[in-house]
Amino acid sequence: MKATRNPTANDFGKSDNRPFRNDAEKKAKSLKGSISRRLFLGKSLAMGAGTIGAGLLANASLASEISRPRPTPGPRPTPGRGGLTAGDAALLRFPAALELLEADFWIQYNELGGVQDNEVPGGTGNEAYTEAIEVLDEDMPIYIHDNTDDEITHHTFLNAYLESKGADPVNLDPFRTLMGSTATGVNPDLIGRRLTNLTQLTIDTSWWTRYRDDSHNPDLDPNFTFPQAVPTLGVNQHTAIPRTDADTTDANFLQAIANTAAFHFPTIEQGGNSLYPALALRATHEEVLRILISIGPTETMHFQTWSDKAGNAPPLTAVDPVTGVSVTFPDLEVDDELLNKSLIMPEPCPFLDRSLPIVSIIRPTKTGGVAMSTLQFLTDMGLFIGQSQAFFALMTQLAHDADHARHGGG
C-alpha cells in the first residue's frame, strides 16, 4: 500500500455527442482526407496544440462498419533495430490512448473523493462526497488514489516505450476541452480542461451477472442478454460526481451519486480485463506481448476490488434535481447467484467449445473487433459527451489500426 494522508475538504453540458454507430465510416474517411494522422500522434503536439477543434465489447457492429482497407501508414520502424512493426505499435497505441482517458476521469474522482498527495496532486477533496463514498468502505479514498496512480503510470510507460522504439506516442492534450465539475475540491486549473465527462453516464452493469453466470460466455453466446445489476443505471444519464456544490446539499441524492461512481469503477475496469488479453493474442514482438499480459492483470485486480465495493452500495431511490431522472439501487444481499454481492470470484463458464468442461476465466477474450467494440462501449456510456468530431476521428483510427494488427504481420 502506498503511503497516504487523509484528504481535506474543500453547468454541465447537455449535448449528446454519440456519433459512432451511424457515422463511423464517414468520420474515419474524413480523418484520412482532412485530418492528418500525424497531426495527432507524436511529440509535435506536446506543446501549443490546444487550439485544435478527443459485458465490455457489447457489440461489434462498429468493427464491421470499418472493415474497409486501411489508410496508407506512415514510415514503419525496422524490426530488429529496436523498432516495432506497425501492427505491434498499434496494439500499444490504442491502450495508451485509453489509459490517458482513464487517468483523466480517475483524476477527477481523486480530486473530489480520493487522497491528494505528490503521486496524484491537484485537488483538495470534497468532504461531503468523500463521506458518501466512504459509506461503501472507509478505505475508498485510498483505493481511488491508487487506481488513479496506476492509470497514470500505464499511459506514461506505454508512450515512453513507443518513443523508445521510434514509434509515435499518443497525445490527447488538444481534446482537453470538457467542463467537468465545479464543486469544491476540484483542481481549478483543470475546469474546462477535461477529456472525459462523468456527469452524463449511462452505465451497463451486465458484467455483474456475466461473471456470475455459469452457463453463458459472450464469446460463445454473442446474442445472449445478461441481466443488469442496476437496471436504472443502464437508461438515461446519471452523474457520478457532484457537478456543483448544489449536488452535495441533499444527502440521499449525494449518496446516489456516490453509488453511481461505485458501479462506474468496475464497469470501466472490467473492460481492461478483456481488452489486454484480447490484444495480446495479436502481438508479434515478445516484448509487446509481455507488456500487454503484464498490464492486463492489474486491470483485473482493480476490477475485483471495485466489484466487491459496488456490492456495498446502500439500497436507495433518488431523483436528480437537475434532470428529473430517477435511479434505484437494489439490495444485492440476495440468494440469487446471478446477483449475490458476495460472489466476486469469476464463476466457471463455457470456454472455446461447449464439449469441454466449464472453467473460471476472463470473458470475453475473442480478438475480432475488440478495439472498436471497446470504443463503442465507452461512447455508449456517455464518457465522451461533448467531445469534438476530431477526437472521435482519431480514436476511431487508433481502434481500427489495433483491430487490423495481425500476429506475425506488419
HUDAHU-V709302 format. One record per residue. N is the residue number from 1. RES is the residue in three letters. SS is DSSP state (@ for helix, = for strand, . for the rest). NEAR is the number of other C-alpha atoms within 12 Angstrom. D_LAST is the distance of its C-alpha to the last C-alpha in whole Angstrom. Layout:
BEGIN
n-><N/N>
res-><RES/RES>
ss-><SS/SS>
near-><NEAR/NEAR>
d_last-><D_LAST/D_LAST>
END
This chain:
BEGIN
n-><1/2/3/4/5/6/7/8/9/10/11/12/13/14/15/16/17/18/19/20/21/22/23/24/25/26/27/28/29/30/31/32/33/34/35/36/37/38/39/40/41/42/43/44/45/46/47/48/49/50/51/52/53/54/55/56/57/58/59/60/61/62/63/64/65/66/67/68/69/70/71/72/73/74/75/76/77/78/79/80/81/82/83/84/85/86/87/88/89/90/91/92/93/94/95/96/97/98/99/100/101/102/103/104/105/106/107/108/109/110/111/112/113/114/115/116/117/118/119/120/121/122/123/124/125/126/127/128/129/130/131/132/133/134/135/136/137/138/139/140/141/142/143/144/145/146/147/148/149/150/151/152/153/154/155/156/157/158/159/160/161/162/163/164/165/166/167/168/169/170/171/172/173/174/175/176/177/178/179/180/181/182/183/184/185/186/187/188/189/190/191/192/193/194/195/196/197/198/199/200/201/202/203/204/205/206/207/208/209/210/211/212/213/214/215/216/217/218/219/220/221/222/223/224/225/226/227/228/229/230/231/232/233/234/235/236/237/238/239/240/241/242/243/244/245/246/247/248/249/250/251/252/253/254/255/256/257/258/259/260/261/262/263/264/265/266/267/268/269/270/271/272/273/274/275/276/277/278/279/280/281/282/283/284/285/286/287/288/289/290/291/292/293/294/295/296/297/298/299/300/301/302/303/304/305/306/307/308/309/310/311/312/313/314/315/316/317/318/319/320/321/322/323/324/325/326/327/328/329/330/331/332/333/334/335/336/337/338/339/340/341/342/343/344/345/346/347/348/349/350/351/352/353/354/355/356/357/358/359/360/361/362/363/364/365/366/367/368/369/370/371/372/373/374/375/376/377/378/379/380/381/382/383/384/385/386/387/388/389/390/391/392/393/394/395/396/397/398/399/400/401/402/403/404/405/406/407/408/409/410>
res-><MET/LYS/ALA/THR/ARG/ASN/PRO/THR/ALA/ASN/ASP/PHE/GLY/LYS/SER/ASP/ASN/ARG/PRO/PHE/ARG/ASN/ASP/ALA/GLU/LYS/LYS/ALA/LYS/SER/LEU/LYS/GLY/SER/ILE/SER/ARG/ARG/LEU/PHE/LEU/GLY/LYS/SER/LEU/ALA/MET/GLY/ALA/GLY/THR/ILE/GLY/ALA/GLY/LEU/LEU/ALA/ASN/ALA/SER/LEU/ALA/SER/GLU/ILE/SER/ARG/PRO/ARG/PRO/THR/PRO/GLY/PRO/ARG/PRO/THR/PRO/GLY/ARG/GLY/GLY/LEU/THR/ALA/GLY/ASP/ALA/ALA/LEU/LEU/ARG/PHE/PRO/ALA/ALA/LEU/GLU/LEU/LEU/GLU/ALA/ASP/PHE/TRP/ILE/GLN/TYR/ASN/GLU/LEU/GLY/GLY/VAL/GLN/ASP/ASN/GLU/VAL/PRO/GLY/GLY/THR/GLY/ASN/GLU/ALA/TYR/THR/GLU/ALA/ILE/GLU/VAL/LEU/ASP/GLU/ASP/MET/PRO/ILE/TYR/ILE/HIS/ASP/ASN/THR/ASP/ASP/GLU/ILE/THR/HIS/HIS/THR/PHE/LEU/ASN/ALA/TYR/LEU/GLU/SER/LYS/GLY/ALA/ASP/PRO/VAL/ASN/LEU/ASP/PRO/PHE/ARG/THR/LEU/MET/GLY/SER/THR/ALA/THR/GLY/VAL/ASN/PRO/ASP/LEU/ILE/GLY/ARG/ARG/LEU/THR/ASN/LEU/THR/GLN/LEU/THR/ILE/ASP/THR/SER/TRP/TRP/THR/ARG/TYR/ARG/ASP/ASP/SER/HIS/ASN/PRO/ASP/LEU/ASP/PRO/ASN/PHE/THR/PHE/PRO/GLN/ALA/VAL/PRO/THR/LEU/GLY/VAL/ASN/GLN/HIS/THR/ALA/ILE/PRO/ARG/THR/ASP/ALA/ASP/THR/THR/ASP/ALA/ASN/PHE/LEU/GLN/ALA/ILE/ALA/ASN/THR/ALA/ALA/PHE/HIS/PHE/PRO/THR/ILE/GLU/GLN/GLY/GLY/ASN/SER/LEU/TYR/PRO/ALA/LEU/ALA/LEU/ARG/ALA/THR/HIS/GLU/GLU/VAL/LEU/ARG/ILE/LEU/ILE/SER/ILE/GLY/PRO/THR/GLU/THR/MET/HIS/PHE/GLN/THR/TRP/SER/ASP/LYS/ALA/GLY/ASN/ALA/PRO/PRO/LEU/THR/ALA/VAL/ASP/PRO/VAL/THR/GLY/VAL/SER/VAL/THR/PHE/PRO/ASP/LEU/GLU/VAL/ASP/ASP/GLU/LEU/LEU/ASN/LYS/SER/LEU/ILE/MET/PRO/GLU/PRO/CYS/PRO/PHE/LEU/ASP/ARG/SER/LEU/PRO/ILE/VAL/SER/ILE/ILE/ARG/PRO/THR/LYS/THR/GLY/GLY/VAL/ALA/MET/SER/THR/LEU/GLN/PHE/LEU/THR/ASP/MET/GLY/LEU/PHE/ILE/GLY/GLN/SER/GLN/ALA/PHE/PHE/ALA/LEU/MET/THR/GLN/LEU/ALA/HIS/ASP/ALA/ASP/HIS/ALA/ARG/HIS/GLY/GLY/GLY>
ss-><./././././././././././././././././././@/@/@/@/@/@/@/@/@/@/@/@/@/@/@/././@/@/@/@/=/./@/@/@/./././././././././././././././@/@/@/@/@/./././././././././././././=/./././=/././@/@/@/@/@/@/@/@/@/@/@/@/@/@/@/@/@/@/@/@/@/@/@/@/@/@/@/@/./././././././././././././@/@/@/@/@/@/@/@/./././././@/@/@/@/@/@/@/@/@/@/@/@/@/@/@/@/@/@/@/@/@/@/@/@/@/./././././=/././@/@/@/././=/./././././././././@/@/@/./././=/././././././=/./././././@/@/@/@/././././././././././././././././././././@/@/@/@/./././=/././././././@/@/@/@/././@/@/@/@/@/@/@/@/@/@/@/@/@/@/@/@/@/@/@/@/@/@/@/@/@/@/@/@/@/@/./././././@/@/@/@/@/@/@/@/@/@/@/@/@/@/@/@/@/@/@/@/@/@/@/@/@/./././././=/=/=/=/././././././=/=/=/=/./././././././././././././././././././=/./././././././././=/././././././././././@/@/@/@/@/@/@/@/@/@/@/././././././././@/@/@/@/@/@/@/@/@/@/@/@/@/@/@/././././././.>
near-><10/17/15/21/18/22/33/26/23/24/23/28/27/19/19/25/26/26/30/36/27/16/21/34/29/24/28/39/27/23/28/24/14/17/23/23/33/24/27/36/33/26/23/20/23/18/15/12/20/20/13/23/20/41/46/46/41/41/31/30/27/36/35/22/26/34/24/19/16/25/21/14/22/18/16/22/24/17/22/10/12/18/26/37/37/38/37/46/51/44/49/53/48/46/50/42/43/44/42/38/39/39/36/38/41/41/46/49/55/42/46/50/48/46/42/37/27/14/25/36/27/27/37/31/37/40/31/34/50/42/29/38/44/29/28/32/26/19/26/36/41/32/35/42/42/33/41/39/35/30/37/29/24/33/33/26/26/38/35/23/28/36/25/18/28/24/34/40/38/43/41/45/34/30/37/33/29/35/33/42/41/33/35/30/39/40/30/22/18/27/29/24/29/39/39/45/46/43/45/43/39/36/43/42/42/33/43/43/38/44/45/35/36/26/24/34/38/35/32/20/25/22/14/19/20/30/23/28/38/37/24/30/38/30/22/25/35/44/46/44/50/49/37/27/23/22/34/30/19/20/24/27/35/40/40/43/48/45/45/51/46/45/47/46/42/39/45/45/41/44/44/48/39/41/48/44/37/38/47/40/30/39/36/29/31/19/23/35/26/21/31/38/27/21/33/33/24/28/36/34/25/32/36/34/32/35/40/28/36/43/36/33/36/32/23/26/26/30/27/31/23/23/20/13/23/26/35/30/35/27/21/30/22/15/12/16/23/29/31/26/30/24/28/30/26/30/26/23/31/28/26/21/15/17/10/11/14/20/22/23/28/38/44/41/37/32/32/31/36/45/52/44/40/48/49/36/36/40/40/32/36/38/39/45/37/36/37/28/29/31/43/42/36/39/46/46/45/46/41/41/41/45/45/36/37/26/25/17/18/27>
d_last-><41/40/44/45/48/49/48/51/52/51/47/44/42/43/40/38/34/32/30/27/28/30/28/25/23/26/25/21/22/24/22/20/23/25/24/21/18/19/22/22/19/20/23/25/26/27/31/33/30/32/34/31/32/27/30/27/25/28/27/23/25/23/20/21/22/19/17/17/14/12/14/13/11/12/12/9/10/10/10/13/15/15/12/9/5/5/5/8/10/10/11/14/15/16/18/19/21/22/24/25/27/28/30/31/33/34/36/38/39/40/42/44/44/42/43/43/43/41/38/38/40/41/43/47/47/49/52/52/49/48/51/50/47/49/50/47/47/49/46/44/44/42/40/39/38/36/34/34/33/30/28/29/28/24/23/25/23/19/20/21/18/16/18/19/15/15/14/16/18/20/23/25/29/29/30/32/35/36/40/40/43/46/48/50/47/44/43/45/42/39/41/40/36/35/31/32/35/37/40/39/38/37/36/35/37/36/34/37/38/35/35/39/38/38/38/35/31/29/27/29/32/29/33/35/36/37/40/40/42/43/43/45/42/39/41/42/41/42/42/41/43/46/46/49/52/53/51/52/56/56/55/54/52/50/50/48/46/45/45/42/40/41/39/36/35/34/33/30/30/29/26/24/26/24/21/19/20/18/15/15/15/11/10/9/11/14/16/14/15/18/18/18/20/23/23/23/26/28/28/29/32/33/33/35/37/37/38/41/42/42/44/47/47/51/52/53/53/52/52/50/53/51/49/52/49/50/48/49/48/49/51/48/50/51/51/48/45/43/44/46/45/45/43/40/38/35/37/36/35/33/30/27/30/34/35/34/36/36/34/34/30/28/27/26/22/21/17/17/18/18/18/19/22/23/23/25/27/28/29/31/33/34/32/31/34/35/32/31/29/27/26/25/23/21/21/20/17/15/16/14/11/11/13/10/7/7/8/7/4/0>
END
